[in-house]
Amino acid sequence: MDLKDIPDRWKKLNVENPPYKYFPNRTRKQTVIYSWMALIGFTALGYLLAEAVDRHNESKADMWNEYARTHMSHGQKTQNQNQQDAFKEIMMRARRQRLGLPAQAPGSVEIRDPFDS
């Protein structure tokens, strides 16, 4: 007999053993334990996967740094550095605009005597 077939089904509800759709004979305590076990298990799995990916990427980064150091010309290195600087400047300008700050950072507030050299 299903609960929806009982006219006043809430009076017949057993709080300790509610009618779950999946694994219908479990208790509330078992549900809490299963939930905590799933949370801990998936957290551990995510941590292990993140560590594995980090270790793999670290070795690849070393390989690419070595490759770039040995096979890149000075002009390519300069061009790459200029591009990185330009991207950094664009991102900083966008961040200042997003925060509502003026486009240019304020200058120094130190008072300097032009005649004192």
QUINORDA-V147790 format. One record per pair of residues at least 12 apart in sequence whose ideal C-beta (glycine too) atoms are under 6 Angstrom apart, sorted by the first residue. I is the first residue (numbers start at 1). J is the second residue. D is the distance in whole Angstrom. If there is no record, write none. Layout:
# QUINORDA-V147790
I,J,D ; I,J,D
This chain:
# QUINORDA-V147790
3,19,5
